[in-house]
């Protein structure tokens, strides 16, 4: 493919009134790559999608498809397909008419449009529903029609705006698998917007975490989960426990960190924090475990809540300074009783240390 | 059980209106219907027994049938024009996002309904008359030499009917437009539809229910209009409501007036039914199956 990206979003800036929604947003997608924009509401992910789709115009910056700038083109001349949150099917058209709509608008002869529409419906496994109206379909079927409609125009990039958020949890998981299957089989470049980090992790080749109009971190789902770059990323992608602490001493690659409780633990040394500096300490609930004699440091607390969720157990441990830690352990026969005192620890590599003065 | 009680409660709430409609609307219409089958007697006004003679009298009268056709023509023209001019107005109102601008525009749209029809019709005399605003302006500009006659013509009646009733069309179409999911326009546009294609292929079909509702209201009101043809038509544009008036207060032929009323009602109902049925055929997606 050379150097040309299928989709290139370059340094987008956008303000609504006095509110700066995008402050230099840049994304590149290779042909066939599935990219998720994820972040809290108001982070600018939807605005980015709307600018790519041509529903809004940036104050500055560029959008390129296969190397050609489309930022000045109206939506209908960009050659895109889009799946909407509320499906946005045309209620006055049958399933077949909905799917063939884009082709008909582009002047494709009727017979060819029908043929392509049928093909798209086969792809989403909705043969036999051609003559139904959208209101006669279930939510999941409607969303399949929406996907078929977007794919029928053979778009350069497929845009998706929280397409699964209106479905119930079980159907959503099924559709995630289905969506990934379809995207892979067509080999289409996809830009996916969601506030659901789990969905982003399970679907994407690359996750772009946005916060306040900027990219907080981007990488493969595995990188994003294993090595959050900031405290925000650690909090947004996956579950994390946070503790305020002070860096005690750095020796070699390891740092001794003192918690507010006075207890000390060992962790990988963070860059750019000197001894005595404040740090945010984070740890995944699944990385906490009962302490053993070989641990370099442990936290002591009381169990205040426990819940059995089948394969494992969720425990809430209250430390001496009243901060609470969520801990996920393998289910055992014995449920720890409330008020039981426990000692917990994590491997030094599992503690994530972020500079304390960093923006939230 | 509770659902039964709830529906019973609703029925009680609806009762006053039922009584009101029954006593002051259904009953008088029934009486008019009965009157239409009474013979006319020049001395006692209403004769004894029942007859179909009144219907023979009007259905065989070419003059009166022309009046009926004229009434239909004026109403149909006014209805079409109300929709043709009302749709862009509603579309514009729908596109206005600022709250205050919407408020003022809505006020302007409602204005024809707020002004008494008599006052509005008289002001139209000032506009359409031989010495009215339009003619004076056109003559001053040298576009015409002698005034165009608009008062006392069908054209004048249609123009004022459109003005007086267009609010209903704008409001019903506006309501329909507001009901259309805005993401449908986006979906159409991004898959390749130009702005005019979005309008013709998506917006227009989906606003059909509002268009039909507006057309029905405007048509029914136009069929029954009395003040406008009376004041603007100036006796030269005869329509059925004027005819009914003449039969009632000039000829004292109440059975005749009643017959004309029933005929007008039937024609209006039939035309409205035709409109609705045609529209429903055009909207298969609204039909349950």
Interface residues (C-beta under 8 A of the other chain):
Chain A: X53 X54 X55 X74 X75 X76 X78 X80 X81 X82 X84 X85 X86 X88 X89 X90 X91 X92 X93 X101 X102 X103 X105 X106 X133 X135 X149 X150 X153 X159
Chain B: X181 X183 X184 X186 X187 X188 X189 X190 X191 X192 X193 X194 X197 X201 X202 X205 X206 X283 X284 X285
